[in-house]
Amino acid sequence: MLDLRYKTILGVALPMMVSGFIQSIVMITDSAFISRFSTEGFVAVGNGGLLYVTTFMCLIGMADGAQIIIARRIGEERPEAIGRVFGTAVVTHIVLAILMFLALFFLMPSAIQLYSKDQNIAFLQGDFIQIRSFALFFAMITVSIQAFFMATGKTWVVLIAALITAFSNMFLGYGLILGNYGLPRLGVEGAALASTIADGLGMTFLILYLTFSEERRRYKLYQYFSINLKSMVELFKIGSPLMLQGFFALGTWSLFFTWLEQKGQFDVTVSQNIRSIYFLAFVPIWGFAGTTKTYISQYLGHKSFKMIPIIQRRIQLLTVGFLLITFHGALLYPELLIKIINPEEIYIKKSAEILRLISISILMFGMVSVYFQTIHGSGNTLHSMIIEFLTVGIYSIFSYLFIKTWNFDVYWIWTVEYIYFGILGLFSISYLRMFNWKNKVV
Protein backbone atom coordinates (compact mmCIF):
# COMPACT_ATOMS: atom_id res chain seq x y z
CA MET A 1 0.00 0.00 0.00
CA LEU A 2 1.22 3.52 -0.77
CA ASP A 3 2.67 5.53 2.15
CA LEU A 4 1.75 9.15 3.00
CA ARG A 5 5.09 10.84 2.50
CA TYR A 6 4.98 13.89 0.24
CA LYS A 7 7.64 12.20 -1.87
CA THR A 8 5.41 9.18 -2.49
CA ILE A 9 2.31 11.28 -3.21
CA LEU A 10 4.34 13.29 -5.71
CA GLY A 11 5.75 10.07 -7.14
CA VAL A 12 2.20 9.02 -8.02
CA ALA A 13 0.90 12.42 -9.10
CA LEU A 14 3.89 13.88 -10.93
CA PRO A 15 3.88 11.53 -13.93
CA MET A 16 0.15 12.20 -14.39
CA MET A 17 0.74 15.94 -14.11
CA VAL A 18 3.55 15.83 -16.64
CA SER A 19 1.29 13.74 -18.85
CA GLY A 20 -1.46 16.33 -18.47
CA PHE A 21 1.00 19.14 -19.13
CA ILE A 22 2.16 17.46 -22.31
CA GLN A 23 -1.43 17.01 -23.45
CA SER A 24 -2.08 20.69 -22.72
CA ILE A 25 0.94 21.68 -24.79
CA VAL A 26 -0.34 19.47 -27.59
CA MET A 27 -3.72 21.20 -27.40
CA ILE A 28 -2.04 24.60 -27.46
CA THR A 29 0.14 23.69 -30.44
CA ASP A 30 -2.82 22.16 -32.28
CA SER A 31 -4.79 25.36 -31.65
CA ALA A 32 -1.86 27.46 -32.82
CA PHE A 33 -1.52 25.41 -36.02
CA ILE A 34 -5.22 25.43 -36.89
CA SER A 35 -5.72 29.14 -36.02
CA ARG A 36 -3.07 29.89 -38.63
CA PHE A 37 -4.99 27.78 -41.13
CA SER A 38 -8.34 29.58 -40.66
CA THR A 39 -10.54 31.08 -37.93
CA GLU A 40 -13.45 28.86 -39.00
CA GLY A 41 -11.21 25.80 -38.72
CA PHE A 42 -10.05 26.94 -35.26
CA VAL A 43 -13.64 27.13 -33.99
CA ALA A 44 -14.62 23.86 -35.71
CA VAL A 45 -11.73 21.90 -34.20
CA GLY A 46 -12.38 23.44 -30.77
CA ASN A 47 -16.07 22.59 -30.72
CA GLY A 48 -15.55 19.22 -32.44
CA GLY A 49 -12.82 18.36 -29.97
CA LEU A 50 -15.20 19.04 -27.09
CA LEU A 51 -17.78 16.69 -28.62
CA TYR A 52 -15.17 13.95 -28.93
CA VAL A 53 -13.92 14.47 -25.37
CA THR A 54 -17.53 14.37 -24.11
CA THR A 55 -17.99 10.86 -25.49
CA PHE A 56 -14.45 9.89 -24.48
CA MET A 57 -15.40 10.74 -20.87
CA CYS A 58 -17.73 7.73 -20.91
CA LEU A 59 -14.68 5.51 -21.31
CA ILE A 60 -12.78 7.51 -18.70
CA GLY A 61 -15.66 7.13 -16.23
CA MET A 62 -15.70 3.35 -16.51
CA ALA A 63 -11.89 3.31 -16.36
CA ASP A 64 -12.00 5.37 -13.15
CA GLY A 65 -14.40 2.78 -11.76
CA ALA A 66 -11.95 0.01 -12.64
CA GLN A 67 -9.10 2.00 -11.06
CA ILE A 68 -11.04 2.41 -7.81
CA ILE A 69 -11.93 -1.29 -7.62
CA ILE A 70 -8.42 -2.51 -8.47
CA ALA A 71 -6.90 -0.12 -5.89
CA ARG A 72 -9.39 -1.41 -3.31
CA ARG A 73 -8.42 -5.03 -4.06
CA ILE A 74 -4.76 -4.08 -3.62
CA GLY A 75 -5.60 -2.55 -0.23
CA GLU A 76 -7.54 -5.69 0.70
CA GLU A 77 -4.62 -7.84 -0.53
CA ARG A 78 -6.79 -9.77 -3.01
CA PRO A 79 -4.61 -9.93 -6.14
CA GLU A 80 -6.60 -12.83 -7.62
CA ALA A 81 -9.57 -10.50 -8.20
CA ILE A 82 -7.58 -7.94 -10.22
CA GLY A 83 -7.44 -9.90 -13.46
CA ARG A 84 -11.19 -10.39 -13.47
CA VAL A 85 -11.80 -6.68 -12.96
CA PHE A 86 -9.31 -5.82 -15.71
CA GLY A 87 -10.83 -8.30 -18.17
CA THR A 88 -14.33 -7.05 -17.50
CA ALA A 89 -13.18 -3.44 -17.96
CA VAL A 90 -11.61 -4.20 -21.36
CA VAL A 91 -14.76 -5.87 -22.70
CA THR A 92 -16.98 -3.09 -21.32
CA HIS A 93 -14.82 -0.42 -22.96
CA ILE A 94 -14.95 -2.25 -26.31
CA VAL A 95 -18.75 -2.30 -26.29
CA LEU A 96 -18.96 1.37 -25.28
CA ALA A 97 -16.44 2.43 -27.93
CA ILE A 98 -18.40 0.71 -30.71
CA LEU A 99 -21.66 2.38 -29.64
CA MET A 100 -20.06 5.81 -29.36
CA PHE A 101 -18.30 5.45 -32.71
CA LEU A 102 -21.61 4.70 -34.44
CA ALA A 103 -23.18 7.79 -32.85
CA LEU A 104 -20.29 10.13 -33.68
CA PHE A 105 -19.62 8.92 -37.20
CA PHE A 106 -23.17 8.48 -38.50
CA LEU A 107 -25.39 10.80 -36.43
CA MET A 108 -23.35 13.69 -35.10
CA PRO A 109 -22.43 15.48 -38.38
CA SER A 110 -26.13 15.85 -39.30
CA ALA A 111 -27.00 16.96 -35.78
CA ILE A 112 -24.31 19.67 -35.88
CA GLN A 113 -25.81 21.04 -39.11
CA LEU A 114 -29.18 21.40 -37.38
CA TYR A 115 -28.12 23.48 -34.39
CA SER A 116 -25.15 25.50 -35.71
CA LYS A 117 -25.54 29.12 -36.75
CA ASP A 118 -22.56 29.05 -39.15
CA GLN A 119 -23.02 26.20 -41.63
CA ASN A 120 -19.43 26.40 -42.86
CA ILE A 121 -18.15 25.82 -39.32
CA ALA A 122 -20.73 23.05 -38.90
CA PHE A 123 -19.52 21.31 -42.05
CA LEU A 124 -15.87 21.47 -40.94
CA GLN A 125 -16.82 20.27 -37.46
CA GLY A 126 -18.62 17.25 -38.95
CA ASP A 127 -15.54 16.35 -41.01
CA PHE A 128 -13.37 16.59 -37.91
CA ILE A 129 -15.60 14.46 -35.70
CA GLN A 130 -15.98 11.68 -38.28
CA ILE A 131 -12.22 11.17 -38.55
CA ARG A 132 -11.63 11.68 -34.82
CA SER A 133 -14.25 9.07 -33.90
CA PHE A 134 -11.90 6.27 -35.07
CA ALA A 135 -9.64 7.11 -32.11
CA LEU A 136 -12.23 5.52 -29.80
CA PHE A 137 -10.99 2.09 -30.93
CA PHE A 138 -7.54 2.97 -29.60
CA ALA A 139 -8.91 4.68 -26.48
CA MET A 140 -10.88 1.60 -25.36
CA ILE A 141 -7.62 -0.31 -24.81
CA THR A 142 -5.59 2.66 -23.60
CA VAL A 143 -7.92 3.63 -20.74
CA SER A 144 -8.16 0.00 -19.52
CA ILE A 145 -4.38 -0.36 -19.22
CA GLN A 146 -4.02 3.12 -17.72
CA ALA A 147 -6.59 2.26 -15.03
CA PHE A 148 -4.55 -0.78 -14.02
CA PHE A 149 -1.25 1.08 -13.73
CA MET A 150 -2.80 4.08 -11.97
CA ALA A 151 -4.37 1.77 -9.38
CA THR A 152 -0.98 0.19 -8.67
CA GLY A 153 0.62 3.64 -8.41
CA LYS A 154 2.92 3.04 -11.42
CA THR A 155 1.84 6.21 -13.15
CA TRP A 156 5.10 6.84 -15.01
CA VAL A 157 3.94 4.26 -17.57
CA VAL A 158 0.99 6.53 -18.34
CA LEU A 159 3.47 9.40 -18.70
CA ILE A 160 5.57 7.57 -21.31
CA ALA A 161 2.45 6.73 -23.32
CA ALA A 162 1.43 10.40 -23.15
CA LEU A 163 4.88 11.48 -24.36
CA ILE A 164 4.66 9.16 -27.36
CA THR A 165 1.15 10.37 -28.17
CA ALA A 166 2.01 14.03 -27.67
CA PHE A 167 5.18 14.27 -29.72
CA SER A 168 3.79 12.21 -32.58
CA ASN A 169 0.66 14.38 -32.55
CA MET A 170 2.69 17.59 -32.69
CA PHE A 171 4.86 16.27 -35.51
CA LEU A 172 1.92 14.96 -37.53
CA GLY A 173 -0.22 18.02 -36.75
CA TYR A 174 2.44 20.42 -38.02
CA GLY A 175 2.71 18.35 -41.17
CA LEU A 176 -0.91 17.48 -41.91
CA ILE A 177 -2.59 20.74 -40.85
CA LEU A 178 -0.20 23.16 -42.57
CA GLY A 179 1.31 20.90 -45.24
CA ASN A 180 4.88 20.66 -43.94
CA TYR A 181 7.43 17.79 -44.30
CA GLY A 182 6.06 17.12 -47.77
CA LEU A 183 2.70 16.04 -46.32
CA PRO A 184 -0.62 17.26 -47.76
CA ARG A 185 -2.17 20.46 -46.34
CA LEU A 186 -5.40 19.05 -44.87
CA GLY A 187 -6.37 21.69 -42.29
CA VAL A 188 -9.21 20.49 -40.07
CA GLU A 189 -9.08 16.93 -41.41
CA GLY A 190 -5.33 16.92 -40.83
CA ALA A 191 -5.82 17.89 -37.17
CA ALA A 192 -8.22 14.97 -36.66
CA LEU A 193 -6.01 12.50 -38.52
CA ALA A 194 -2.85 13.51 -36.64
CA SER A 195 -4.49 13.10 -33.23
CA THR A 196 -6.02 9.75 -34.16
CA ILE A 197 -2.76 8.25 -35.43
CA ALA A 198 -0.97 9.54 -32.32
CA ASP A 199 -3.55 7.85 -30.07
CA GLY A 200 -2.87 4.58 -31.89
CA LEU A 201 0.87 4.86 -31.23
CA GLY A 202 0.26 5.53 -27.52
CA MET A 203 -1.99 2.47 -27.28
CA THR A 204 0.65 0.29 -28.98
CA PHE A 205 3.24 1.23 -26.37
CA LEU A 206 0.89 0.43 -23.48
CA ILE A 207 0.03 -3.01 -24.86
CA LEU A 208 3.71 -3.88 -25.34
CA TYR A 209 4.71 -2.59 -21.91
CA LEU A 210 1.89 -4.42 -20.13
CA THR A 211 2.76 -7.69 -21.84
CA PHE A 212 6.34 -7.61 -20.55
CA SER A 213 5.69 -5.86 -17.20
CA GLU A 214 6.45 -7.24 -13.76
CA GLU A 215 2.95 -6.18 -12.58
CA ARG A 216 1.31 -8.45 -15.17
CA ARG A 217 3.27 -11.40 -13.78
CA ARG A 218 2.77 -10.43 -10.12
CA TYR A 219 -1.00 -10.18 -10.37
CA LYS A 220 -1.24 -12.96 -13.01
CA LEU A 221 -3.24 -10.52 -15.07
CA TYR A 222 -3.58 -12.62 -18.20
CA GLN A 223 -4.17 -15.86 -16.31
CA TYR A 224 -7.08 -14.35 -14.36
CA PHE A 225 -8.30 -12.34 -17.37
CA SER A 226 -12.00 -13.16 -17.75
CA ILE A 227 -15.46 -11.70 -18.22
CA ASN A 228 -17.03 -12.20 -14.84
CA LEU A 229 -20.67 -11.34 -14.10
CA LYS A 230 -19.93 -10.35 -10.51
CA SER A 231 -17.05 -8.13 -11.65
CA MET A 232 -19.26 -6.57 -14.32
CA VAL A 233 -21.92 -5.72 -11.73
CA GLU A 234 -19.22 -4.20 -9.49
CA LEU A 235 -17.80 -2.21 -12.38
CA PHE A 236 -21.15 -0.84 -13.52
CA LYS A 237 -22.14 -0.04 -9.96
CA ILE A 238 -19.01 2.04 -9.42
CA GLY A 239 -18.17 3.13 -12.97
CA SER A 240 -21.52 3.94 -14.59
CA PRO A 241 -22.22 6.96 -12.32
CA LEU A 242 -18.72 8.25 -13.12
CA MET A 243 -19.37 7.65 -16.81
CA LEU A 244 -22.64 9.57 -16.73
CA GLN A 245 -21.32 12.47 -14.69
CA GLY A 246 -18.27 12.83 -16.93
CA PHE A 247 -20.47 12.74 -20.01
CA PHE A 248 -22.90 15.33 -18.69
CA ALA A 249 -20.18 17.59 -17.28
CA LEU A 250 -18.36 17.80 -20.62
CA GLY A 251 -21.67 17.75 -22.48
CA THR A 252 -22.74 20.83 -20.57
CA TRP A 253 -19.51 22.57 -21.55
CA SER A 254 -20.15 21.60 -25.18
CA LEU A 255 -23.61 23.15 -24.82
CA PHE A 256 -22.02 26.28 -23.36
CA PHE A 257 -19.81 26.65 -26.45
CA THR A 258 -22.73 25.88 -28.77
CA TRP A 259 -24.70 28.77 -27.25
CA LEU A 260 -21.64 31.00 -27.64
CA GLU A 261 -21.32 29.98 -31.31
CA GLN A 262 -24.98 30.92 -31.81
CA LYS A 263 -24.27 34.27 -30.13
CA GLY A 264 -21.53 35.15 -32.59
CA GLN A 265 -18.12 34.22 -33.97
CA PHE A 266 -16.23 36.79 -31.86
CA ASP A 267 -17.54 35.42 -28.55
CA VAL A 268 -16.94 31.77 -29.45
CA THR A 269 -13.44 32.47 -30.83
CA VAL A 270 -12.45 34.35 -27.68
CA SER A 271 -13.85 31.50 -25.58
CA GLN A 272 -11.99 28.87 -27.61
CA ASN A 273 -8.80 30.82 -26.88
CA ILE A 274 -9.61 30.52 -23.18
CA ARG A 275 -10.45 26.82 -23.49
CA SER A 276 -7.09 26.08 -25.09
CA ILE A 277 -5.20 27.74 -22.21
CA TYR A 278 -7.64 26.50 -19.58
CA PHE A 279 -6.30 22.97 -19.70
CA LEU A 280 -2.97 24.16 -18.31
CA ALA A 281 -4.84 24.78 -15.07
CA PHE A 282 -6.21 21.25 -15.08
CA VAL A 283 -2.71 19.72 -15.19
CA PRO A 284 -2.21 19.51 -11.39
CA ILE A 285 -5.94 19.15 -10.70
CA TRP A 286 -6.30 16.05 -12.87
CA GLY A 287 -2.95 14.68 -11.76
CA PHE A 288 -3.89 14.86 -8.10
CA ALA A 289 -7.46 13.74 -8.84
CA GLY A 290 -6.22 10.31 -9.95
CA THR A 291 -3.84 10.25 -6.98
CA THR A 292 -6.67 11.07 -4.55
CA LYS A 293 -8.85 8.23 -5.87
CA THR A 294 -6.01 5.71 -5.55
CA TYR A 295 -5.01 6.81 -2.03
CA ILE A 296 -8.56 7.05 -0.67
CA SER A 297 -9.55 3.66 -2.08
CA GLN A 298 -6.43 1.89 -0.81
CA TYR A 299 -6.66 3.38 2.70
CA LEU A 300 -10.38 2.68 3.02
CA GLY A 301 -9.73 -0.90 1.90
CA HIS A 302 -7.11 -1.11 4.66
CA LYS A 303 -9.59 0.45 7.15
CA SER A 304 -7.18 3.32 7.88
CA PHE A 305 -9.94 5.90 8.28
CA LYS A 306 -7.95 8.33 10.45
CA MET A 307 -5.48 8.90 7.63
CA ILE A 308 -8.10 10.33 5.25
CA PRO A 309 -7.94 13.98 6.48
CA ILE A 310 -4.13 13.86 6.26
CA ILE A 311 -4.35 12.60 2.67
CA GLN A 312 -6.76 15.41 1.79
CA ARG A 313 -4.71 18.21 3.36
CA ARG A 314 -1.44 17.11 1.79
CA ILE A 315 -2.93 16.71 -1.67
CA GLN A 316 -4.69 20.09 -1.41
CA LEU A 317 -1.43 21.80 -0.45
CA LEU A 318 0.41 20.18 -3.33
CA THR A 319 -2.40 20.94 -5.80
CA VAL A 320 -2.48 24.66 -5.01
CA GLY A 321 1.31 24.86 -5.08
CA PHE A 322 1.52 23.30 -8.52
CA LEU A 323 -1.39 25.41 -9.78
CA LEU A 324 0.65 28.51 -8.99
CA ILE A 325 3.45 27.05 -11.11
CA THR A 326 1.43 25.93 -14.14
CA PHE A 327 -1.17 28.70 -14.31
CA HIS A 328 0.60 31.82 -13.02
CA GLY A 329 0.74 33.17 -16.56
CA ALA A 330 -3.02 33.72 -16.49
CA LEU A 331 -2.41 36.53 -13.99
CA LEU A 332 1.02 37.80 -14.98
CA TYR A 333 1.18 37.59 -18.78
CA PRO A 334 -2.15 36.42 -20.24
CA GLU A 335 -1.64 38.39 -23.49
CA LEU A 336 1.48 36.38 -24.29
CA LEU A 337 -0.35 33.09 -23.72
CA ILE A 338 -3.25 34.15 -25.94
CA LYS A 339 -0.92 35.28 -28.74
CA ILE A 340 0.59 31.79 -28.83
CA ILE A 341 -2.87 30.33 -29.35
CA ASN A 342 -4.31 32.91 -31.71
CA PRO A 343 -2.28 35.88 -33.00
CA GLU A 344 -5.31 37.78 -34.34
CA GLU A 345 -5.20 41.18 -32.57
CA ILE A 346 -8.99 41.52 -32.43
CA TYR A 347 -9.27 38.66 -29.92
CA ILE A 348 -6.25 39.19 -27.67
CA LYS A 349 -7.41 41.91 -25.25
CA LYS A 350 -10.78 40.35 -24.40
CA SER A 351 -9.28 36.86 -24.10
CA ALA A 352 -6.59 38.12 -21.71
CA GLU A 353 -9.18 39.91 -19.54
CA ILE A 354 -11.20 36.71 -19.18
CA LEU A 355 -8.11 34.65 -18.41
CA ARG A 356 -7.30 36.96 -15.49
CA LEU A 357 -10.92 36.84 -14.35
CA ILE A 358 -11.11 33.05 -14.05
CA SER A 359 -7.64 32.47 -12.56
CA ILE A 360 -8.87 32.64 -8.95
CA SER A 361 -11.71 30.21 -9.70
CA ILE A 362 -9.09 27.65 -10.70
CA LEU A 363 -7.46 27.86 -7.24
CA MET A 364 -10.92 27.31 -5.78
CA PHE A 365 -11.35 24.22 -7.94
CA GLY A 366 -7.96 22.89 -6.83
CA MET A 367 -9.18 22.86 -3.22
CA VAL A 368 -12.68 21.48 -3.72
CA SER A 369 -11.62 18.85 -6.26
CA VAL A 370 -9.91 16.86 -3.50
CA TYR A 371 -13.20 16.59 -1.59
CA PHE A 372 -15.09 15.56 -4.72
CA GLN A 373 -12.44 12.95 -5.61
CA THR A 374 -12.62 11.61 -2.05
CA ILE A 375 -16.24 10.69 -2.74
CA HIS A 376 -15.12 8.96 -5.94
CA GLY A 377 -12.34 7.05 -4.19
CA SER A 378 -14.70 5.90 -1.45
CA GLY A 379 -16.83 4.16 -4.07
CA ASN A 380 -19.89 6.33 -3.44
CA THR A 381 -20.04 7.19 -7.11
CA LEU A 382 -23.84 7.29 -7.27
CA HIS A 383 -23.79 10.11 -4.74
CA SER A 384 -20.98 11.90 -6.59
CA MET A 385 -23.08 11.62 -9.76
CA ILE A 386 -26.03 13.28 -8.01
CA ILE A 387 -23.72 16.08 -6.83
CA GLU A 388 -22.39 16.52 -10.38
CA PHE A 389 -25.89 16.55 -11.89
CA LEU A 390 -27.10 19.19 -9.43
CA THR A 391 -24.00 21.29 -10.06
CA VAL A 392 -24.15 21.16 -13.87
CA GLY A 393 -27.89 21.79 -13.70
CA ILE A 394 -27.34 25.06 -11.82
CA TYR A 395 -24.41 25.89 -14.11
CA SER A 396 -26.56 25.33 -17.21
CA ILE A 397 -29.34 27.55 -15.91
CA PHE A 398 -26.98 30.45 -15.27
CA SER A 399 -25.19 29.89 -18.59
CA TYR A 400 -28.49 30.08 -20.44
CA LEU A 401 -29.51 33.22 -18.56
CA PHE A 402 -26.14 34.93 -19.13
CA ILE A 403 -25.92 34.04 -22.84
CA LYS A 404 -29.46 33.67 -24.20
CA THR A 405 -31.70 35.71 -21.89
CA TRP A 406 -29.60 38.60 -20.59
CA ASN A 407 -27.09 38.68 -23.48
CA PHE A 408 -24.11 39.47 -21.22
CA ASP A 409 -20.76 40.48 -22.62
CA VAL A 410 -18.55 37.40 -23.01
CA TYR A 411 -16.38 38.65 -20.11
CA TRP A 412 -19.25 38.38 -17.63
CA ILE A 413 -20.51 35.12 -19.14
CA TRP A 414 -17.33 33.41 -17.94
CA THR A 415 -18.18 34.21 -14.29
CA VAL A 416 -20.29 31.03 -14.42
CA GLU A 417 -17.02 29.20 -13.62
CA TYR A 418 -17.19 30.61 -10.07
CA ILE A 419 -20.76 29.37 -9.78
CA TYR A 420 -19.80 25.85 -10.93
CA PHE A 421 -16.75 25.41 -8.70
CA GLY A 422 -18.45 27.04 -5.71
CA ILE A 423 -21.54 24.81 -5.90
CA LEU A 424 -19.42 21.68 -6.45
CA GLY A 425 -17.36 22.47 -3.35
CA LEU A 426 -20.41 23.26 -1.21
CA PHE A 427 -22.16 20.00 -2.12
CA SER A 428 -19.01 17.87 -1.74
CA ILE A 429 -18.04 19.22 1.69
CA SER A 430 -21.64 18.94 2.92
CA TYR A 431 -21.83 15.32 1.80
CA LEU A 432 -18.56 14.31 3.50
CA ARG A 433 -19.69 15.93 6.77
CA MET A 434 -23.29 14.72 6.83
CA PHE A 435 -23.18 11.17 5.42
CA ASN A 436 -21.55 7.88 6.45
CA TRP A 437 -19.39 7.36 3.34
CA LYS A 438 -16.34 5.56 4.75
CA ASN A 439 -17.88 2.09 5.04
CA LYS A 440 -18.97 1.74 1.43
CA VAL A 441 -18.36 -1.84 0.24
CA VAL A 442 -16.70 -2.01 -3.19
Secondary structure, DSSP 8 states (H G I E B T S, - for coil): -----HHHHHHHHHHHHHHHHHHHHHHHHHHHHHHTT-HHHHHHHHHHHHHHHHHHHHHHHHHHHHHHHHHHHHHTT-GGGHHHHHHHHHHHHHHHHHHHHHIIIIIHHHHHHHH-S-HHHHHHHHHHHHHHGGGHHHHHHHHHHHHHHHHHT-THHHHHHHHHHHHHHHHHHHHHHHT-TT----THHHHHHHHHHHHHHHHHHHHHHHHH-HHHHHTTTTTS----HHHHHHHHHHHHHHHHHHHHHHHHHHHHHHHHHHH-HHHHHHHHHHHHHHHHHHHHHHHHHHHHHHHHHHHHHTT-GGGHHHHHHHHHHHHHHHHHHHSTHHHH-HHHHHHHH---HHHHHHHHHHHHHHHHHHHHHHHHHHHHHHHHHTT-HHHHHHHHHHHHHHHHHHHHIIIIIS---HHHHTTHHHHHHHHHHHHHHHHHHHS--TT---
